[in-house]
Amino acid sequence: MEELASVLSEDYIVARRMFPGSNIEVSLFKDDRLELIVTADRMRVHMNAHRAILSQFEDGAFTKHDLTLREKILELYPRSRPTPFPWGHSFEPNYEVEE
């Protein structure tokens, strides 16, 4: 994630977010607490080592800058569902793009 942060920060605003934990917790991912928040013009991505969540934080059509970020994220996270199991399909709603 650190390497990815430096690469993405060349073209986008990148912030790091660490989630708190404790010594007594039982979690498979307790060593993977770093999350990157990557922001383009109208799109924001919350991403960690296991998943990426794309969202639109401002009304309006997506820009080419937003779509470039979307393509990079889809290359890095090629799965189309939130788990490796065959259920829980995700979908992408229709969206507008600036000309």
Secondary structure by P-SEA (a helix, b strand, c coil): caaaaaaaaccbbbbbbbbbbccccccccccccbbbbbbcccccccccccbbbbbbcccccccaaaaaaaaaaaaacccccccccccbbbbbccccccc
